[in-house]
């Protein structure tokens, strides 16, 4: 706990200011159940380690991301930033192992978040506000997707990654108007991306280890063949939820 506090203080977060999402998460840990305490600690640890990995790779990218976390007081946007940062760390690691070129996209030049061997990867998340009583994930997911689908950089050589943990958790065990299969069909029909990937975070109830599950992979009919191979064999090999008991992460 002290290590978490020290690290986030070091990037300039005032842990006494509960208006900041990270500060609030840390301060609320003692009041949570044991399993929620450990899950939140792990979530914040993963973010901290991801930022440190990015710092070792490129200090400019690190400064940009740490500043984004420090200045984000939006309780919804913070989770999208965290998902992007963790994915950035993952991509950097994979690009080193696979000897791929890596470039941090420039938003002002209409580039996606990351570029590997000339293939673009855009990161986003879909979530409800904390005070929303809506549990229908369909329209929420489509809104996030359609916003990105309009970008100028979108083509069959670009991948879109969407974190759907929050909307999945909100709808878990409830009857919803659109199934994931129905949503995937809509996404495929409308998508200008080469591929759209949806991810859900699960936590193992015994070990508290987190796993990012590939909930859906939607390739367009004209997806670039090299990008398709890269997705399937290098970046996001399809995985399944472990057989032991799990629950959806509520950190999202």
Secondary structure as GFF3:
##gff-version 3
##sequence-region A 1 252
A	DSSP	alpha_helix	2	10	.	.	.	ID=ss1
A	DSSP	alpha_helix	21	28	.	.	.	ID=ss2
A	DSSP	three_ten_helix	29	31	.	.	.	ID=ss3
A	DSSP	alpha_helix	34	57	.	.	.	ID=ss4
A	DSSP	alpha_helix	59	71	.	.	.	ID=ss5
A	DSSP	alpha_helix	77	98	.	.	.	ID=ss6
A	DSSP	beta_strand	102	104	.	.	.	ID=ss7
A	DSSP	three_ten_helix	107	109	.	.	.	ID=ss8
A	DSSP	beta_strand	114	116	.	.	.	ID=ss9
A	DSSP	beta_strand	119	125	.	.	.	ID=ss10
A	DSSP	alpha_helix	137	149	.	.	.	ID=ss11
A	DSSP	beta_strand	158	163	.	.	.	ID=ss12
A	DSSP	alpha_helix	165	171	.	.	.	ID=ss13
A	DSSP	alpha_helix	180	190	.	.	.	ID=ss14
A	DSSP	beta_strand	195	204	.	.	.	ID=ss15
A	DSSP	beta_strand	210	219	.	.	.	ID=ss16
A	DSSP	alpha_helix	225	230	.	.	.	ID=ss17
A	DSSP	pi_helix	231	235	.	.	.	ID=ss18
A	DSSP	beta_strand	246	248	.	.	.	ID=ss19
###
